[in-house]
Structures are given as structure tokens and as C-alpha cells.
Amino acid sequence: MSAGILGPGSIDWQGTHYRTLLATADTGGAISVVDSVSPPGFGPPRHIHADADETFVLLSGEAEFWLDGESFVRTVGQAVFVPRGKEHTFRVIGDQPSRHLVILTPGGFEGFFYEMVEGQFTIPDDMAAITDIAARYHLTFTGPPLGH
């Protein structure tokens, strides 16, 4: 395991840049904050965080969110709160990247991205391994990304 998995750092995974601003270790586990820049069209598969609430704060670009069966768009200066246990995803829309803060309470999930980079895993090719790792972070994939 590299030192970057436990502390702040910048990584790129599948075209998205992640920079940990507050790692779980910095907050006694209370929260983690990741600055994320995703390209147009990017969006993760639908998923559920069983143990953490997730908040997105859009700093640039715009994104379509899907939360528990409802779709809506957020732009610069807007936020989305996803309670733990709720199925959700998002997709960057328009022709500009979306920069957004991803805030998880409690913290801990930022380690998932570091493991993805360390293992050089890709979606959808390595979904079996990704699903196994996700389970350790209390993440369950429930469906395809938006637009698929």
C-alpha cells in the first residue's frame, strides 16, 4: 500500500482528477473532502453508500443527478445532499468539465479511489474486482451510469 492511500494526495482515475483536501485521518474519521474534476459525459454507475452521507458542491460546470428515482440538474454554486442508503449517480453534462467537492460523513471512502488507481482497475472491464473492493467501503453498485 502506498503512502498516498492514507493521506492527502492527487490522483487520476478514468479521466477524473481527485485531490483529497481532508482525509479521514485528518478528521478522526468524521469527514473526508475530495476536490474532483470530471470530464463531460463522465458519471459513475448507480450506487449506494450504506454507511455515509454524501454531499456534492459544484464549483464549475453542470451535472445531472439521479437520486432515488428522481433526476435534476445542478450548476455552479449549487449542492446536492445524498443521505446514506439512497441509490444515486450523476453525469457531467454540457461541454465543460465539472469541478465539485465530494464530502462524505463519516469519512473513509476516499481510499476507494486510491485503490482503483493502485490496482489500475477500469469500469466496466474490472467490475468484479471493483465490486469486491467497493464492499470494503460499504459501497454497492446497483445499475448502469446515466445514459447507458
N, C-alpha and C positions, 0 to 999 in steps of 0.2 A: 504494500500500500504506500503510495507516495505521500509526502508531507502535505500536498495541496488538498488532499481529501478532507483533512480535519480542520483546515484553516481557510482564511480568505484567499481568493485567487481568481484568475480569469481563465476560462476555457471556452472552446468552441466545439459544439456537437451538432451535427447535421445542419449546418448553416446558421445556427443560433449561437450568439455570444452570451456567455453567462459570467457575471462578475459578482462574487459574494461580497456584500457590503458588511453584513453582520452574520457571522457564523454562529451556529448553535453553541459552540464553546465560548463565544464572547458574551452570551446572554444567560448562561446557566441553563440552557435548554428552553428558555421562554419563547424565543422568536428567532427566525432567520429571515434575512432580507437579501434578495438577489436582484441585481440590475441586469435585465435581459434585453437583447436586441434581436428580433426575429425578422426574417425576410418576408416580402409579400408572398402570400399563399401558404405560409407555414402555419401549422396547427397540430397539436398532439392528438392521439386517439382519445376518444371519450374515456373518462376515468373517474375514480372515486378515491379521495384521501380519507381513510377510515379514522385517522387519529388527529387530523389537523384542519383548522380553518385556513382558507387561502384568500388573500386579497391581492388584486391587481390594481396598480395605479398607472394609467397611461401617460407617458411623458412625450411621446411623439407617435405619429401615425394613427391608424384606427384599426379596430378589431371587432369582429363579430363573435359574440359569446353565445354559448348554448349552455343553459343551466336548468337541469331538472325538467327538460322538455320545452323550455322557452328560449327563443332566440332574440337577441338585441345587439345593438352596436354601441360601442364606447369610443370616444375620441380623446384628444389631448386634454388633460386636466380632470378626466372622469375616472371613476374607480368601480370595481366590481368586488363584492364580497361573496365568497363561496363557503357556506357552512360545511363542516366535516360531514361526510356521509352522503353528500349530494353529487350526483353524476353531472359532469361538466366537461367542457372543452372550449377552445377558441380558435379563430383563424384570422391571421393578418389580412385585411382587405385593402384595396387600393394599390397604388404602385410604389408606395414608400414603406421602408421597414417600420416596425413598431418597437419603440423602446418603452419598456414598462418595468416597474418594480413588482416583484413577486414576494409577498410577505406571508410567511407561514407561522401559525401559532398552534401548538408549540413548534419550535424549530426542529431540524433534523433532516428534512427532505433534501437539502442542498447536496448532501452526499450522494444521492442517486445520480446526479449529472456527472459528478467526478468518476463514479464507477462506470458510467456509459463511455466516457472518454478513455479511461484507462483500459477497458476491455475492447475498445474500438467497435462497439455494437452499433447497428443501424436498424431503423424501423423501415420496412417490415421484415427484413431478412433475418434478423436475430430475435424475433419476438419471443421465442421460447425462453431464451436466456434472460432477456429483458424482463419478462413476466416473473421469473424466479427472483431476480434482484429486486424488482418493484415490491414484491411481497414483504421483503425485509423492511421496506419503508412504508408499509401499510397502504400501498397503492394497488388498486385493482383496475385493469383495463376492461372497459365494458362495451366498446364499439369503435367504429372507424372515426377518423378525423372528419370534420365538416367538409362537405363537397365530395365525399367518396361514397 
